C-alpha cells in the first residue's frame, strides 16, 4: 500500500494523506498493533479531497480497530491534522461512540482489536453514560437574512479559525431564549427576533458533552459588531460547506440547508 507521508512540523509528524476511507482502513489493518500514534489529514466535508478523509469516516475506522482521535490542528484551507492512537486499556467510551460502535458491529466492520478494546472498557464499567461527562448546555442563533445565514469565525482557543453559529452558554436561571438574546448582544452588539426552535445537537468533545439548542432568528436592525470573533460571513445554502465548522456545528448543516431550501 502506498500512502503519502508528509514531512514538516514535528508536532504533526508522522502525518498521512489517505485518498479515501478504504486506504485509511487498510493502513489501520496493517499498523494498528505496532504504531503508537500518527496524524491523519481530514476534512469536515462528506467526501475525501486533496488527500484528506472526512472526519466522521476517520472516527468510525478508529472505533473498528480500537483507536481514538484526540488533538486536532489546522493544516491548510479545508483540511485539519487529526491525531489518532490506540485506546488505553479500560478507557472511557462516550455514549455517541458506543452507539457508533454497535452500528459498525451490525455492519460487520469491527475488527478483532476493536471488539477487544470495547470489551475491556465494558469490564471496567467505563463505557460512558452521559452523566459521567460534564455536560455544557449552550444556545446557537441561526440568523437568517434572505437566502443566507450568518456564520462567525473563532479568534481564540483550541478551535481558533473554525466557524460556528453565534451563541453561547446558558447561565443558571436563564431560559434558552434569554441566554440567546444575551449572548448575541454580548457577541454582536445587536438585537434578534427568535422566530422558532430548530433542533438540539448532542455532541461529545473529548473533555465534555455539548447540548446545543438551536433557534432560527432574524435581526431587528442591521447593526453588527464582532466583539469576540475574528471574522464573519453571510452564507447561502451552497456555500455552507466552504468553511471549516466546529464539529458540533457541522452536524447542524443539513437542518440549515433544508430550512434555506424549503423557504427559498
Secondary structure, DSSP 8 states (H G I E B T S, - for coil): ---EEE---GGG-SEEE-SSHHHHHHHHHHHTTT--EEEEEEESSSS-BTTBEEHHHHHHHHHHTTEEEEEEEEEETTEEEEEEEE--TT--B-HHHHHHHHHHHHTT---HHHHHHHHHHHHTT-B--GGGS-EEEEEEEEEEETTEEEEEEE-SSTTTT-EE-SEEE--TT--HHHHHHHHHHHHHS--EEEEEEEEEEEEE-SS-EEEEEEEEEEESSS----SSEEEEEEEEGGGGGGS-B-HHHHTTHHHHHHHHHHT-
